[in-house]
Amino acid sequence: MILVAALSGCSTTVHLEPADDANNPGCASVSVLLPESVAGFERVFTDAQATGAWGDPTIVLRCGVEPPAPSELVCTTISGVDWLVLDQEEERQRLVTYGREPAVEVNIRRGEQIDFQAVVDTISSSIQPGLAPATAECTERVEFPAG
């Protein structure tokens, strides 16, 4: 994923690559429900379909990523949405919805005082009404790891 901030007048637009299935009508349902702020970070403009960003960007959402297959990854349910916690990267923690198509990916920057649970809770609560019904669910739910 490429992140670049480009100045356009007085507003900042974050350059994001759209997910392969960003044109999925389900992503439109999710996109219109994105909150204006998440965990104290205000929403910023993005230039890619079915994306959202908050902060500079501290938090990035992309709808239309490939739905994950069952795996041994941590699976947690937050505000009625199942999320797979992907292997931690040095600078970001990634999560992807499980059992939903299209799938939604959230990237949260590490190294800041961020309440990861609050971030995912706010996003889950906001987009849950726009998500397609779940076709699979976590079989072993665990608490979301601390940031």
Secondary structure, 3 states (H helix, E strand, C coil): CCCEEEEECCEEEEECCCCCCCCCHHHHHHHCCCCCEECCEEEEEECCCCEEEECCCCEEEEEEECCCCCCCCEEEEECCEEEEECCCCCCEEEEEECCCCCEEEEEEECCCCCCHHHHHHHHHHHHHHHCCCCCCCCCCECCCCCC
